[in-house]
Amino acid sequence: MALRNLKEFCIPAKREQVGAVFDKYGDGALFLAGGTFIHGLEARGLLSEVEALVDIRKLGLDGLAVTAEGIRIGAATTFAGLAQTPDLNNAAWLGALKDALAYPPMQIRNVATVGGCLAAACPFFDLPTAFMGLDGRIAVQGSGAQREMELAELFVGLFENSLKPGELITELMLPKPVGRSTSAFIKLEGTANDLALVNVAVRVSVDPDGICRDARVALGGGVGDRVLRSPSAEGLLRGQEITDKLLRAAAEAVGQDIKPMTDHRASAAYRLAMAKVFTRRALNRALGRLN
Ligand SMILES: Cc1cc2nc3c(=O)[nH]c(=O)nc-3n(C[C@H](O)[C@H](O)[C@H](O)COP(=O)(O)OP(=O)(O)OC[C@H]3O[C@@H](n4cnc5c(N)ncnc54)[C@H](O)[C@@H]3O)c2cc1C
């Protein structure tokens, strides 16, 4: 049995109860949210050291709040819950979220959570790339005070996050960009329902005179050991008039910031070429939403 050392399964109703379990078991305790990623680890025999599972679904961490600043999403919100975001289908700036939510299969959407997909630090998932393209920040609660961090601080390696034992992601914030803004997400998959070979999320803010005021370009799917931003592409776009030539140059520039991997599904050279193609397509899709 893969969880052969499991001694406790806790379903705390208050956040204060979480600390006691981690005090007792330290690294031997693990949060459980939707369980879709954990199930894969268990099936591969990778959870033999786990002594306590802490189910977070009764902690009241699900739900959405739309404010003037943007959207606050509880970490235990499922993808299906996230799809209920008001104005998701009409607000151009939320285009990347709408696009990314279309990929996970229905069974996964109904249980997988926002916090779980971020904490897994898997660069092949789609939602984390979309969240990074939308400039997402998370709130984290440990034994001390709550703190906030950018997603770039959370992802520190392949399946590796920067959380300390017992630290819980409580919330994701997606700030509403200023001005006329739009976003999009695109994924390249080998077969239907496959994890991404490459995925790209972009967000662009454009003045009425066609000048790009701000840009975010995020890439995942094996273009590095984590989801990455492309400062080179963002820098090229910022302050420039949006033209086809500029979009092509920005797409080409992502090559300066990514380190694609070779695995059994694709070579690094193929991922590099596709990252550029998909960045251009994502930019075109986002800008198309403004019209
Ligand atoms: C068949 C299948 C298809 C999939 N297809 C897609 C797809 O198309 N696109 C896509 O983006 N993803 C896809 N996924 C991946 C899916 O998005 C993740 O498995 C899911 O988001 C993980 O969330 P969870 O709530 O199930 O996490 P869990 O499995 O419960 O936990 C994952 C990890 O996060 C930790 N954790 C959970 N919540 C928190 C928290 N709040 N704070 C700190 N740590 C926490 C857990 O301890 C664990 O280490 C697929 C998965 C499967 C199994």
The ligand as an SDF file (V2000), in Angstrom:
LIG
                    3D

 53 58  0  0  0  0  0  0  0  0999 V2000
   -6.4660   13.0460  -15.5150 C   0  0  0  0  0  0  0  0  0  0  0  0
   -5.9130   14.4190  -15.2160 C   0  0  0  0  0  0  0  0  0  0  0  0
   -5.9910   15.4100  -16.1930 C   0  0  0  0  0  0  0  0  0  0  0  0
   -5.5150   16.7000  -15.9270 C   0  0  0  0  0  0  0  0  0  0  0  0
   -5.6040   17.6460  -16.9070 N   0  0  0  0  0  0  0  0  0  0  0  0
   -5.1870   18.9000  -16.6340 C   0  0  0  0  0  0  0  0  0  0  0  0
   -5.2870   19.9240  -17.6150 C   0  0  0  0  0  0  0  0  0  0  0  0
   -5.7470   19.7180  -18.7350 O   0  0  0  0  0  0  0  0  0  0  0  0
   -4.8550   21.1740  -17.2820 N   0  0  0  0  0  0  0  0  0  0  0  0
   -4.3610   21.4520  -16.0290 C   0  0  0  0  0  0  0  0  0  0  0  0
   -4.0350   22.5930  -15.7520 O   0  0  0  0  0  0  0  0  0  0  0  0
   -4.2210   20.4990  -15.1000 N   0  0  0  0  0  0  0  0  0  0  0  0
   -4.6070   19.2360  -15.3740 C   0  0  0  0  0  0  0  0  0  0  0  0
   -4.4630   18.2700  -14.4280 N   0  0  0  0  0  0  0  0  0  0  0  0
   -3.7560   18.5810  -13.1820 C   0  0  0  0  0  0  0  0  0  0  0  0
   -4.6800   19.1630  -12.1290 C   0  0  0  0  0  0  0  0  0  0  0  0
   -4.9030   20.5270  -12.4500 O   0  0  0  0  0  0  0  0  0  0  0  0
   -4.0100   19.0350  -10.7600 C   0  0  0  0  0  0  0  0  0  0  0  0
   -3.8770   17.6630  -10.4610 O   0  0  0  0  0  0  0  0  0  0  0  0
   -4.8200   19.7410   -9.6970 C   0  0  0  0  0  0  0  0  0  0  0  0
   -4.9370   21.1040   -9.9690 O   0  0  0  0  0  0  0  0  0  0  0  0
   -4.2210   19.5740   -8.3020 C   0  0  0  0  0  0  0  0  0  0  0  0
   -5.1240   20.1750   -7.3970 O   0  0  0  0  0  0  0  0  0  0  0  0
   -5.7610   19.3170   -6.2150 P   0  0  0  0  0  0  0  0  0  0  0  0
   -6.6940   20.1980   -5.4870 O   0  0  0  0  0  0  0  0  0  0  0  0
   -6.3220   18.0340   -6.7190 O   0  0  0  0  0  0  0  0  0  0  0  0
   -4.4510   19.0910   -5.3550 O   0  0  0  0  0  0  0  0  0  0  0  0
   -4.0270   17.8790   -4.4080 P   0  0  0  0  0  0  0  0  0  0  0  0
   -3.7380   16.6520   -5.2270 O   0  0  0  0  0  0  0  0  0  0  0  0
   -4.9620   17.7350   -3.2720 O   0  0  0  0  0  0  0  0  0  0  0  0
   -2.6610   18.5030   -3.8390 O   0  0  0  0  0  0  0  0  0  0  0  0
   -1.5740   18.8020   -4.7090 C   0  0  0  0  0  0  0  0  0  0  0  0
   -0.3910   19.2800   -3.8690 C   0  0  0  0  0  0  0  0  0  0  0  0
   -0.6540   20.5670   -3.3360 O   0  0  0  0  0  0  0  0  0  0  0  0
   -0.6460   20.5570   -1.8940 C   0  0  0  0  0  0  0  0  0  0  0  0
   -1.7250   21.4730   -1.5310 N   0  0  0  0  0  0  0  0  0  0  0  0
   -3.0420   21.3810   -1.9020 C   0  0  0  0  0  0  0  0  0  0  0  0
   -3.7030   22.4830   -1.5140 N   0  0  0  0  0  0  0  0  0  0  0  0
   -2.8010   23.2820   -0.8870 C   0  0  0  0  0  0  0  0  0  0  0  0
   -2.8800   24.5800   -0.2940 C   0  0  0  0  0  0  0  0  0  0  0  0
   -4.0100   25.3150   -0.2740 N   0  0  0  0  0  0  0  0  0  0  0  0
   -1.7560   25.1080    0.2690 N   0  0  0  0  0  0  0  0  0  0  0  0
   -0.5950   24.4190    0.2270 C   0  0  0  0  0  0  0  0  0  0  0  0
   -0.4530   23.2020   -0.3320 N   0  0  0  0  0  0  0  0  0  0  0  0
   -1.5510   22.6430   -0.8940 C   0  0  0  0  0  0  0  0  0  0  0  0
   -0.8180   19.1020   -1.5070 C   0  0  0  0  0  0  0  0  0  0  0  0
   -0.2130   18.8140   -0.2640 O   0  0  0  0  0  0  0  0  0  0  0  0
   -0.0940   18.4020   -2.6620 C   0  0  0  0  0  0  0  0  0  0  0  0
    1.2900   18.4300   -2.4480 O   0  0  0  0  0  0  0  0  0  0  0  0
   -4.9330   16.9850  -14.6630 C   0  0  0  0  0  0  0  0  0  0  0  0
   -4.8490   15.9880  -13.6860 C   0  0  0  0  0  0  0  0  0  0  0  0
   -5.3460   14.7190  -13.9350 C   0  0  0  0  0  0  0  0  0  0  0  0
   -5.2470   13.6730  -12.8570 C   0  0  0  0  0  0  0  0  0  0  0  0
  1  2  1  0
  2  3  1  0
  2 52  2  0
  3  4  2  0
  4  5  1  0
  4 50  1  0
  5  6  2  0
  6  7  1  0
  6 13  1  0
  7  8  2  0
  7  9  1  0
  9 10  1  0
 10 11  2  0
 10 12  1  0
 12 13  2  0
 13 14  1  0
 14 15  1  0
 14 50  1  0
 15 16  1  0
 16 17  1  0
 16 18  1  0
 18 19  1  0
 18 20  1  0
 20 21  1  0
 20 22  1  0
 22 23  1  0
 23 24  1  0
 24 25  2  0
 24 26  1  0
 24 27  1  0
 27 28  1  0
 28 29  2  0
 28 30  1  0
 28 31  1  0
 31 32  1  0
 32 33  1  0
 33 34  1  0
 33 48  1  0
 34 35  1  0
 35 36  1  0
 35 46  1  0
 36 37  1  0
 36 45  1  0
 37 38  2  0
 38 39  1  0
 39 40  1  0
 39 45  2  0
 40 41  1  0
 40 42  2  0
 42 43  1  0
 43 44  2  0
 44 45  1  0
 46 47  1  0
 46 48  1  0
 48 49  1  0
 50 51  2  0
 51 52  1  0
 52 53  1  0
M  END
$$$$
